[in-house]
């Protein structure tokens, strides 16, 4: 298995996100809609305090029903140009336009600790490997808080997780680690190159444990030489364990590059998929 990629480009992207985020935030004007709010939450598992973004659908104020929830990583980049690196995902605009009944929870990444939080296994050079602590924060601290504040549907069939790049790697890992909590995962531009252990972990998953799991894989063909091949390799490994190939929705984007523009463009389709809707 070849896990090499253009590391100079990839980590140039990651560290520019971390180093330039504050400067860009100061210069940009907020683009978040009125349906987006934030709160701070202590994360004892990580010895820090996390900023949490919350998108509530337009119908929330006039309805009493419970809503499905998507937990997304890198909250700084999801809703607001004022906090994003090089553009936002425009999640609020997309969901407002589509009028989808979906709550989205954006979780602030850990800046210099982002790699630690989002990687389940350590890399010999880039280290990391603390994703279990971050996952524990989500499942043990954040989710109970969200459920206490909002009308969230807590059924696993209505609880989703997603992310891009290292966040895509994490979302995939979390969905395998806790299939009893997350039924669907948005796995965008996943960093499967980071450690071969993610393939070993997947290979050892009992089919019974993920019989109800669904995966949405997307990556750009211009991201790196190994991005799409490794994603397809993971798809083939998963297929051998799932009941039906319909549980995997995979595609590659010919002109897609490793950036927020790609992920913003993919989000409307992925949101419709989460809710079993069609364009």
C-alpha positions in Angstrom: 0.0 0.0 0.0 1.4 3.3 -1.0 0.6 6.1 1.5 2.9 8.7 0.1 1.7 12.1 -1.3 2.9 15.6 -1.9 3.5 16.3 1.8 4.9 19.7 1.2 1.7 20.8 -0.4 -0.6 19.1 2.0 1.1 20.3 5.2 1.6 23.7 3.7 -2.1 23.9 3.5 -2.7 22.6 7.0 -0.2 25.0 8.7 -1.3 28.0 6.6 -4.8 27.4 7.9 -3.5 27.4 11.5 -1.1 30.4 11.1 -3.2 32.7 9.0 -6.6 32.1 10.5 -6.4 34.9 13.1 -5.1 37.4 10.6 -7.7 36.7 8.0 -10.5 36.7 10.6 -9.6 40.2 11.6 -9.8 41.5 8.0 -13.0 39.7 6.8 -16.5 40.7 7.4 -18.9 38.1 8.9 -21.1 36.3 6.3 -22.9 34.0 8.8 -26.7 34.1 8.5 -29.1 34.9 11.4 -29.7 31.1 11.7 -26.2 30.6 13.0 -25.2 31.1 16.6 -22.3 30.1 18.8 -21.5 29.1 22.4 -18.4 28.1 24.4 -18.1 24.7 25.9 -15.5 23.3 28.3 -13.8 20.2 26.9 -12.3 18.4 29.9 -11.1 15.5 27.6 -8.9 18.0 25.8 -8.1 20.4 28.6 -9.5 23.3 26.6 -12.6 25.3 25.8 -14.2 24.8 22.4 -16.2 27.3 20.4 -19.3 25.6 18.9 -21.3 26.9 15.9 -24.9 26.0 15.6 -27.1 26.2 12.5 -30.8 25.9 13.0 -33.1 25.4 10.0 -35.6 28.0 9.0 -38.5 25.9 10.2 -37.0 25.4 13.7 -38.9 28.4 15.3 -42.2 27.4 14.0 -42.1 23.7 14.6 -42.0 21.5 17.6 -40.5 18.4 15.9 -37.0 17.0 16.6 -34.3 17.4 13.9 -31.5 15.3 12.6 -28.0 16.6 13.5 -24.8 16.7 11.6 -21.6 17.2 13.5 -18.9 18.8 11.4 -15.2 19.4 12.0 -13.2 22.6 11.5 -16.1 24.9 12.5 -14.2 28.0 11.7 -14.5 27.3 8.0 -18.2 26.3 7.7 -20.4 29.3 8.0 -18.4 32.5 8.1 -15.8 34.2 5.9 -14.6 36.1 9.0 -13.3 33.0 10.6 -12.4 30.9 7.6 -9.1 30.3 6.0 -9.6 30.8 2.2 -13.4 30.8 1.9 -16.2 29.1 3.8 -18.4 26.1 3.0 -21.5 28.3 2.9 -23.5 25.7 4.8 -26.0 28.1 6.1 -26.7 29.6 2.7 -27.0 26.1 1.1 -29.4 24.8 3.7 -31.5 28.0 3.7 -31.7 27.7 -0.1 -32.6 24.0 0.0 -34.9 24.5 3.0 -33.6 21.3 4.6 -34.6 20.4 8.1 -31.1 19.7 9.5 -29.2 21.0 12.5 -25.5 21.4 11.9 -23.0 21.6 14.7 -19.6 23.0 13.8 -16.8 22.2 16.2 -13.8 24.6 16.4 -10.6 22.9 15.4 -7.7 23.0 17.9 -5.4 25.3 15.9 -1.9 24.0 16.7 -3.5 20.9 18.2 -5.7 20.2 15.1 -3.5 17.3 14.0 -3.6 15.7 17.4 -7.3 15.9 17.6 -8.2 14.6 14.2 -5.8 11.7 13.8 -6.6 8.3 15.3 -3.0 7.1 14.8 0.3 8.8 15.1 2.4 9.6 12.0 6.2 9.0 12.5 7.0 12.5 11.4 3.8 14.6 12.0 2.8 12.8 15.3 -0.8 13.2 16.4 -2.9 10.2 17.3 -5.2 11.7 20.0 -8.5 11.3 18.1 -10.1 9.1 20.8 -9.9 12.0 23.3 -11.6 14.4 20.7 -14.2 11.8 19.9 -14.9 11.3 23.6 -15.4 15.1 23.9 -18.0 14.9 21.1 -19.9 11.9 22.4 -19.7 12.5 26.2 -19.7 16.3 26.5 -20.9 18.0 23.3 -23.7 15.8 22.2 -25.4 15.8 25.7 -25.1 19.6 25.6 -26.6 19.9 22.2 -29.5 17.6 23.1 -30.2 19.7 26.2 -30.3 23.0 24.3 -32.0 22.0 21.0 -34.7 19.6 19.7 -32.3 17.1 18.3 -33.4 13.6 17.2 -31.0 11.4 19.1 -31.6 8.3 17.1 -28.5 6.9 15.4 -30.3 7.0 12.1 -30.7 10.8 12.5 -27.2 11.5 13.8 -24.3 12.1 11.4 -20.7 13.1 11.4 -18.5 14.7 8.7 -15.3 16.5 7.8 -12.7 17.1 5.2 -9.0 16.3 4.9 -7.9 15.3 8.4 -11.5 15.9 9.4 -12.6 13.4 6.8 -10.2 10.9 8.2 -11.6 11.6 11.7 -15.3 11.3 10.5 -14.6 8.0 8.9 -12.9 6.7 12.1 -15.6 8.0 14.3 -18.3 6.3 12.3 -16.5 3.0 12.6 -15.7 3.4 16.2 -19.2 4.4 17.2 -21.7 3.0 14.6 -24.2 2.9 17.4 -24.1 6.7 17.5 -23.4 7.9 13.9 -25.3 6.2 11.1 -23.8 8.2 8.3 -20.5 9.8 7.6 -19.4 12.6 5.2 -15.9 11.6 4.3 -14.5 14.4 2.1 -10.9 14.4 0.8 -10.0 11.9 3.5 -6.3 11.8 4.7 -6.1 8.0 4.5 -2.4 8.4 3.7 -1.7 9.5 7.3 -1.3 6.0 8.7 -1.8 2.5 7.4 -3.5 1.7 10.7 -6.8 3.1 9.5 -6.9 0.3 6.9 -6.0 -2.3 9.5 -8.7 -0.9 11.8 -11.3 -1.1 9.0 -10.2 -4.6 8.0 -10.8 -5.8 11.6 -14.3 -4.3 11.9 -17.0 -6.9 12.4 -19.5 -6.6 9.6 -22.3 -6.9 12.1 -21.2 -3.7 13.8 -21.6 -1.6 10.6 -24.5 -3.3 9.0 -26.5 0.0 9.2 -23.6 2.4 8.4 -23.5 4.6 5.3 -20.6 6.5 3.8 -20.4 9.5 1.4 -16.9 9.6 -0.1 -15.7 12.5 -2.3 -12.3 13.7 -3.3 -10.8 15.8 -6.1 -8.6 14.3 -8.7 -6.2 17.3 -8.5 -5.7 17.0 -4.7 -2.8 14.6 -4.8 -1.6 11.4 -6.6 -2.9 9.1 -3.9 -6.1 10.8 -2.6 -8.6 9.2 -5.0 -6.8 5.8 -5.2 -6.7 5.4 -1.4 -10.3 6.4 -1.2 -11.2 3.8 -3.7 -9.1 1.2 -1.9 -11.0 2.0 1.3 -14.3 1.7 -0.5 -13.4 -1.8 -1.8 -12.4 -2.8 1.7 -15.7 -1.6 3.2 -17.7 -3.2 0.4 -16.5 -6.6 1.5 -18.1 -6.0 4.9 -21.4 -4.2 4.1 -24.7 -5.7 3.2 -25.2 -3.6 0.1 -23.1 -1.4 -2.1 -25.8 1.3 -1.8 -24.4 2.0 1.7 -21.4 3.6 0.0 -21.8 6.7 -2.2 -18.4 7.5 -3.9 -17.3 9.8 -6.6 -14.3 11.8 -7.6 -14.3 15.4 -8.9 -12.1 15.8 -12.0 -11.1 19.4 -11.3 -11.4 19.2 -7.5 -8.5 20.7 -5.5 -7.8 20.5 -1.8 -9.7 23.5 -0.6 -12.9 24.9 0.9 -14.2 25.7 -2.6 -14.4 21.9 -3.4 -16.1 21.1 -0.1 -18.5 24.0 -0.3 -19.5 22.7 -3.7 -20.0 19.2 -2.4 -22.1 20.1 0.6 -25.5 20.6 -0.9 -25.5 17.1 -2.5 -24.1 15.6 0.6 -26.8 17.2 2.8 -29.5 15.8 0.5 -27.9 12.4 0.7 -27.9 12.5 4.5 -31.6 13.1 4.5 -32.3 10.5 1.8 -33.5 13.2 -0.6 -32.7 13.8 -4.3 -32.0 16.9 -6.3 
